[in-house]
Amino acid sequence: MTFTSFDAVFFTVAFLVPGFVWESVLRLFLRRREDRADRAWVRFLTLSAFNYAFWSWLIYLLSVRAGVLGQSWVAGLAWFFILLVSPVAFGAASGLLSQRAIVRRLLARYGVYTVHPVPTAWDYVFSHSTGSWVLVTLADGSSVAGVFSARSFASSDASERDLFLEQSYKVEDDGSWQPVPMNRGVWIRGGAMRAIEFLEFEE
């Protein structure tokens, strides 16, 4: 059996794209452990298989052209939904479930403990942070105080864990925090940080 270039494109779209879309949307919600490139296509195939398994009844109806699915434009919309819309929905749903650790808590209730999908404490904390005061202790013993919120950023690159705080504060001798005038944020290099303390955020 020989495959044409069209066949190659078709099988790539059919068997890899749904899984790739699912995985890409999931990563918007959850920082995942990095896997070897040669395993990525297996993960995409597996997610695509789950997607097709869920919609197997609709795929069967499309194959026999049952009822309204016999019309070309309806069949096209159905395949668009299966190939693209459905993986987006599954990716968002699995991402939200992972953020709330619903499945892990349910398994733990029955004595089953799984490895957390988030690779580091850094990724876990900053992927769940909705806003907090932070006090960063630097390697030289000095400290930087500020706000980590919607306009802040924490690197997802494991090789450079830098941090941007959208507003910085000066900690006075009496412990009070005073905003730095004309300040639009502060960038802190990853290697300069020794510890980060998170405090409950209130406007």
N, C-alpha and C positions, 0 to 999 in steps of 0.2 A: 504494500500500500504506500502510495506517495502522497505528500501533502503540498499543496500550492501555497503561495504567500498569503492568499486570502484565508486558507484554512488555518494557517499559523496565527493570523490576526484574530480570527474567529475564536479559536480555542483559548487564546490568551485572554481575550475579553470575557469569554464565558466562564473560565475556570479560575482566573486570577484576579480580575478586576473587582468582583463583589467582595472577596476577602481583603483585598488591598484597601478598598473604601471603608469597610468595617473597621479594620485596624487603624486607619488614619483618623477616623472620627473618634475611636476609643482613646487615642493618644491626646486628643484635645481635652479630655477629662482626666486622664490618668497617665502619669509618667511611668513607662514600662521598663522592665529590664531589657537591655540591649542584647539581641541575639545575633548569632553568626549569619552572614548574608546567605550562606547555602541552606539555612533552615527557614529563611523568611518565606520562600515560595511554598514550602510545606505548610506553614501557618496560614498563608493566604488560601491555599487549596482547601484546608480544613474548614476555615470560616465560610468559604464559598459553598462547601458541601452542606454545612448546617443551614445556610440560607436556602439552598435548593431543597433540602429535606423538608423545611417548613412549608415551602410553597409547592411541594410535589403534586398536590391535588390540582393546583391551578396550572402547572406545567402539563399535567395529563390532559386537562380540558383544552389547553392550547394546542396540544399535539393532535387531538381528534377534532379540533375546530368545532367545539360544541357551542350551540346557540349563538349568542352575539359575539363570542370569541372567534367566530369564523370570519368576521369582518377584519380586513387587513389593518385598519387604523386602530381598532380596539386591541388587536393582538400586539401591535407595536407599542401601544401605551402599557399593556400588561408586562411586556418584556422590559420596557424602560423601568417600570416599577420594581420588577424582580431584580434587575441587574444593578440599579443605582439607588432608588429611593429606599428599598427595603434594607440594604446594608447600612445606609446612613441611620435609619431608625434603630436597627439592632446595635450599631456602634454607640449611639447616644444612650440607649437603654442599658447596655452592659457597662458603659462608663459611669453612669449615675449609680448603678448598683454597686460597682467597685468603690466609688467614692464613699458611699455610706456603709461599705463592708457588710451588707445585709447577708450575703451568702456565707461569709466567714463567721459572722456571729451565730447564724443558724447552725452551722456545722459544729462550732465550738460548744454549743449547748448540748450536743450529743457526744462530746468528747473527741471530735475530729478537728485537728488543728492543721492548717495549711500554711505554706510559705507565702508571705505577703508579696503581692505582685510589684509593689513599689520598691525599687532597688536600694534606696538610701533614706536615712532620716531627713536629710536636707530636702529631697524630693517630696517626701510625705508631708512635712510641715508646710512647705511653701505651696503645695498644690491644694491644701485645705485651708490656708489662711485667708480669711475674709477681711482682715484689717486688725492691726495691733500696734501698740507701741513696742519698739525694739531698742535694746541697749546692747550695742556691739562692743565687745572688748577686743582691742587690737593686740597684735603680737608684742608690741612694745609696752603694754600695760595701760595705755590710754584707752579712752572709750568714745564712741560716737552714738548719740541718741537720735531717734527719729521715728517716722511713721512709715509702716509698710502697709499699703492699701492698694486701691484699684490702679493707681498710676505708678506704682512701684514695680520692680522687676527682680526676680531671682533667677540666675542662670540655670538652664537645664543641661548644660554641657559639663560632663563629669570632669573634664580636664581643666576647667576654669570656673570655679564657683564664686563669681563676683556678684555683687548685690547693689541695687540702686534703691535708695529711700527717697520718696517723693518730697519729704520735708525733714529738715534736720533741726535739732534742738540743742541748746546748751544746758547742761545740768549744773545748777548753782550749788554752792556749798551747803545750803540748807536742804538740798534734795529736790527742789522744785525745778521744773523744766520750762525753759523760756525759748520761744521760737527765734531762730537766727534771722535777723532782718535781711530782706531782699534775697531770701534763699529759695531756690527752685529745685532743691534736692541735692543728694550727695551720693557719689559712686564710691564703692569700697572694693578694692581688689581682693580676690579670693584668698591669696596667700597671706594677706595682712590680717585676717580675722582669726581670733583664737576661740571666741565663744559668742553666742547670741542669746540674749535673754528676751523672752516674749512677755509682754504685760497686756492685761485686758484693755481692749481699745474702747474709748468713749470719746465722742465728739466734744 
